[in-house]
């Protein structure tokens, strides 16, 4: 099977998993309708804090497990190296999780009192400390699914993160609402979901990997220096990346935003963040091939497949971004009728998934080729700049300031990753391979801005938006395929 076919197959499996993540927006809508925008504002703040903690505990070990499993899986004589790395990843991530739980109960109350108002801080403290109790289980399931990706088995990550986790989070949260229609019910729904996923991960491990090999590695446990050299900087790097992503939501209540306002901004931010799943469809399938290309020193092959995959991602992402821009206020009204006000801040957030989906495979390349110290440098620089931007812009412009700060930070990160992939790894992004969806998207965006005043045919804004989007999709498709055929014919004529 060719690399292109493997990527398509892996991407298709991941796509099926992403379809399961439709439960994510469903969770957003139903939980906000059931529990109300105030409690949703508390939940999304706590959830972002948990994501940052998980990044600190597991990200480097998860990526390291994928890399070392991919490196040693094909040779049975190397399996003892595989399980030594896996035992290190599991022991350190789960051990650090337990340490963080103890630390959070010791110093957490003081931090909440310092940063947040009494009511918001008390509710956030209860939810966050309780959700944190399942961090070791969450670390376990992430390491296991990453290890199976190293075996080039993509279905488990798609099944767990694209199906079981979001679906059960939705079902448990609604189920507990009938018992405790409060913060307690929402918290218990979250904990029950993570316990269920950990049980499923245990079954997956039993099927695809060896308990005997793992226990043998534990009995003769010693630290894997190569793994630690990669994983520890990457843990810190991804912690800072998550910090960058969620900093706007975390800082809004510090500057006095109410729980409902945080819920409104968080809902819009969550909708925009869902677009990034398009990249994840392909990047998980592409990651093992990065390692193999780099091991063979085939930088030309890596560059071509990098450009090809980036083009596929951009072709799908750009029309989705335009759709969210058109329907942004309609989408927020679906989440909750109280979210019917202007959502201009979402327009400022939309460059984030555009840059992430179109170019951030460069970051995967830098990471998967072992340059974790570079990615750590990026995250430190961007985290500091993002914090300072939020500190400056939120008091000036509120939600719009938070969105602008996040977009500027993402732009800085994208430039750094592209430069490092080219000059430190040797992986180039070929403009001639990727320009078509970007040029088509720019053209229809400009047409849309000019066209909006001419499409007020219906009394209800939704139908006007539907007409606008239908026309945009038609023109985008014509331009995309027009570029493809016209330029390929021109190239043939010039060569003759």
C-alpha positions, 0 to 999 in steps of 0.5 A, a space after each residue: 500500500 502506498 503512502 498516499 493510500 495509507 494516509 487516505 485509509 487512516 484519514 477515513 478511519 479518523 473521519 468516522 471518529 470525528 463524526 462521533 464528535 458531533 456529540 461534542 456540539 450536541 453536548 454543548 447545546 443540550 447541557 446549556 439548555 438543561 443546566 443553563 448558561 451560568 453552569 456551562 460557563 463554570 464547566 467550560 472554565 474547569 474543563 480547560 484547566 483539566 485539559 491544560 493539566 492533562 497536557 502537562 501530564 501526558 502529552 510528551 509521554 503520549 507522543 513518545 509512546 507513539 514514536 517508540 512503538 512505531 520504531 520498535 513494533 516491526 522487530 520482535 527482538 526490539 519489543 523489550 525497548 517498546 515495553 520499557 518506553 511504554 512502562 516509563 510513559 504510564 508510570 510517570 504520567 499516572 504518578 505525576 497525576 496523583 502528585 498533582 491531585 494532592 498538590 491541587 487540594 493543598 494550594 488550590 483553595 488559596 489560588 481560587 480565592 486570589 483569582 476569582 470572585 467568591 461565587 464563581 471561584 467557589 463553584 469552579 473550585 468544587 468542580 475542578 478539584 472533583 474532576 481532577 480525581 480521574 486524571 490518572 485514568 485519563 492519562 492511562 487511556 491516552 497513553 494506550 490509544 497513542 501506543 496503538 497509533 504507533 502500531 498504525 491502528 487508527 480505529 481505537 483513537 477514533 473510537 475512543 475520542 471520536 465516539 465513546 468519550 463525547 457520546 458518554 459525556 453527553 448521555 451521563 450528563 443528561 442522565 445525572 441532570 434528572 437526579 442532581 440538576 446542578 453542578 454536582 450532576 454535571 461533575 458526576 457526568 464528567 467523572 463517569 465518562 472518564 471511568 468508562 473510557 479507562 475501562 475501554 482502554 484496558 480492553 484495547 490494551 488487552 487485545 493489541 499489546 502484552 500485559 506480560 511485556 509491560 509487567 516484565 518492564 515494570 519488574 526491571 524498571 529503569 528510566 528511558 533517557 531517550 524518552 524522557 529527553 523527548 517527553 519532558 520538554 514536550 509535556 511542558 510545550 503542550 501544556 503551554 499550547 493548551 494554555 495559549 488555547 484556553 487562556 482567553 476563557 480563563 482570564 475573562 472571569 478574572 477581569 470580572 466577566 460573569 459566568 453567563 458571559 464566560 459561557 457565551 464566549 466559551 460556546 462561540 470559542 468551542 464551536 470555532 475549536 471544533 473546526 480544528 478536528 479537520 486537521 486531526 482527521 489527517 494528522 494522526 494518520 500522517 504522524 507515523 509516516 513522519 517518523 519513517 520518512 525522517 528515519 530514512 532521510 527522505 526529506 523530499 518525500 516528507 515535503 511532498 506528503 506534507 504539502 499534499 496532506 496540508 492541501 487536503 486539510 485546507 480544501 475541507 477547512 476553508 468552506 467550513 470556516 466561511 460557513 461558521 462566519 455566516 451562521 455564527 449568531 444562528 449557531 449560538 442561538 441554537 446553543 441557548 436563546 440568551 446567546 442571541 447578541 452580536 458574536 463579532 468575537 467569533 470572526 476574530 477567532 476564525 483565523 485560528 482554525 484556518 492557520 491551525 488546519 492549513 499550516 500546523 502540520 509543520 508543528 507535528 513534523 518538528 515534534 515527531 522528528 525529536 525537536 521537542 526543545 524547539 517546540 518548547 521554545 515556541 510555546 514559551 514565547 507565544 504563551 508569554 506574548 498571549 498572556 501579555 496581549 490578553 492582559 492588555 486587550 481584555 480590559 480594553 475590548 472584553 471578549 473581542 480583545 480576548 479573541 484578538 489576543 488568541 488570534 495574534 498568538 496563533 499567527 506567531 506560533 504558525 510562523 515559528 513552526 513553518 520556519 523550524 520545519 524548513 530550516 531544522 528538519 528540511 521539510 518544505 511546504 510547496 506553495 504550488 501544491 497548496 495554493 488552490 484552496 487558499 486562493 479559492 477561499 479568498 475569492 469567495 470571501 471577498 465576493 461574500 462581503 460584496 454580496 451580503 447587501 444583495 441577499 436580503 430576500 427573506 425576513 428571517 436572517 437564517 434563510 438569507 444566510 442559507 442562500 449566501 452559503 449555498 452560493 459560496 459553496 457553489 463558487 468555491 467548488 467551481 473555482 477549486 476545480 477550475 484551478 485544478 483543470 485550467 492550470 494543469 492544462 496550461 502546464 501541459 501546453 507549456 511543456 509541449 
